[in-house]
Amino acid sequence: MEVSGKVGLFLVVPLFLFFLFSTARPCLATSVSLAWDPSPDADISGYRIYYQANSSGLPFQGTGAVEGNAPVDGGNVTVASISGLDPANSYYFAVTAYNSTGQESVYSNVVQIPETLPPLVSITSPSDNASVATTLAVSAAATDNVGVAKVQFLVNGTQVYETSAAPYTYIWNAAALPAGTYAITARAVDVSGNAALSQPVHVSVAGDVTSPTVSLAVPPSDARVAGTINVSASAGDNIGVTGLELFIDGTLLLSSNQSPASYIWNTANFANGSHVISARAYDAAGNSGVASATVVVDNGTSQTASTSPSTSTSTPTTSATSTSTGALPLTLADAQLALQIASGQQAPTVEQVQRLDLAPYLNGQSLPNGKVDTGDVVVILAKLTGKL
């Protein structure tokens, strides 16, 4: 009686057995468990299991399994285990049924078992117990019998970087980390999804506790100033400055990620009297340093030299422009300030928006739109040149 029809084959769960051979490198042997639907033919005598490495071309003629070369006689049961397979190879499986006269069915559906050999991965740099204060180049080597898909770098078990391109390198910024020892590992994943984790490399982070130093370039403390003056600051740090801010009376006027930084301060927008100019710098670890100076704003009557002995020792006024009481005229410094705000170099105060928001300017009238932009710069320059 002829056996006809396909046998439905399905994979249960592949089991992986580990053996240590007498070679320089440990090898893996793979065992695959298979199960299939029984044939409906009443004259079934048994089943044959066919396998083959790295090719789905028929007929399967695999070799090397503990159970023998293909086909392996599985008897009259619907489960089988094929063991001793090379994990570096991908295998294809199929089952046939045969009857009492030796007639054999066609192959069942084919099941592929991917290769299961994990990659080899190691950290090549830095060496174990290295020290770092700022940044560190971490490199890994990874190989695989089929191909490496990606390499992931982990610090204390948390992934911090991933790359699919060799050489596998990651620039680790440790400047902002607390002092201590950190474990760096690399995980390689091959194109079949097998993964391997390297041995850890331990790196000692010194930690940064040194605050930046800040210096201000402003008039001497308690000097009298008027009009517009240049306020600038610079900072230095043992590792590097990441931020520099300028303040007037605690109000932030300028924030920069570079040193030095400068700001044109229009004192006419501030009340006469003492005002504190300060600068604060930050480093990557969050340490900060500050410098400050106090000046006296005097935008009253223009300072003039006096022949009176009683006033001959009065403090001189540092001023780029002199103004009188009443309405404050626009200056070139106002145009520069508006340009800084419009280009995003600094955020304006409410007072600056009220003073500099003049555009659009239509039919001889200013129609403020609630922001300082390039249109305001054009209007201010036009007013200064007499075109408005």
C-alpha positions, 0 to 999 in steps of 0.5 A: 500500500502506498503512503501518500500525503505530507507529514506535518512537522513542527519544532518543539523546543531546541535543547542545547547541550554543552560538551568540553572537548579536548581542544584549546577552545571549548565547543558546543554540541546541539541537540534538537527535539522534533515532534510531528503529526502521525500519518493517517495511513493505517499501515504505517511502520515507522518514520525517518528523520532527515537532516542536512547542514547549511543547505535546504537542497533535497535530498537531505544527506546530513552526517555527524549526528550521534544517532547516525547519518541521514536518514535516522530511523525514528521507529513508530513514534512521533518524536525524536531527538537528533544530537551531536550537531555542530552549533556553528552550522544551520540545520534543516530537518524533515520527516517521512513515513514508511509502511510495511512494504518499505514504501516511503512518503514525500518529505514533510514541511522543512524546519530550519534550526539556525546556528547556535554558536555565540560570538567571541567578544572581549574588551581590548582597551582600556586595561583592567584597573585603569583610571580615568578623569575625563573621557576614555576610549573603550574598544572591543574585539568581536568575531563570529563564524557567520557574522557580527550584527552589533556590539553593545557597551555596558557600564555597570550592566546598563547599556550606554552605546551600540554600534554595528561598525568595526572597529567597535569603539565607544568614547566614555565620558566619565567627567561627571560621574561620582568617584568609584569603580565601574565595570565595563563590558561588551556584548556581541550579537551575531546575525542569528541572534546569538549573544555573548558577554565579555569579561568585565574591565574595571575602571577607577573614576577619580571624580571631580571636586574642583570648582571652576575659577571665575574672573570678571572684567568690569569697572572697579568695585563701587565705581560709578557707571552710566550709559552702556558698559561691557560686562565680560567674564572668563572661567577656567577649570581643572577639567573643563568649563561647561557653562558660564552665566552673567547676572545683574542683581541675581537676574540672569542676563546671559548664558553661554557654554563657552568662555569668555562671555560678554554682555553689553549692559545698558545701565539706563534700564536700571535705577540709579544706585548700587547693583551687583554684577556676578558671573557663575561657571559650571563644570561637567561634574556640577561644581560651580564657581562665582565672582562678583563686583558692585558698581554704582549706576548714576544716570542723572546729570552728566558727570563733568569735571568740577573746579570746586575743591570740595568735589575734586576728589569725587569718583569719576563716572565710567560711561559710554553715553551720557543721558539726562533724566526723562525719556531714555533715548535708544542707543547703538547698544540697544540695537546690539542687545536686540540683535543678541536677543533676536538671534537667541544668544540670550533671553530678554527680561520683561523690561527689555521686551517692553523697551525694545519691542518696536516692530512692526512699525506702520504708518508712523506708529509702533505696533509691538508684537510681544517679542524682540526680533530682527524687525525690532533691530531694523526699527531701532537702527532706523530711529538712530539714523533718523530714517524714522 
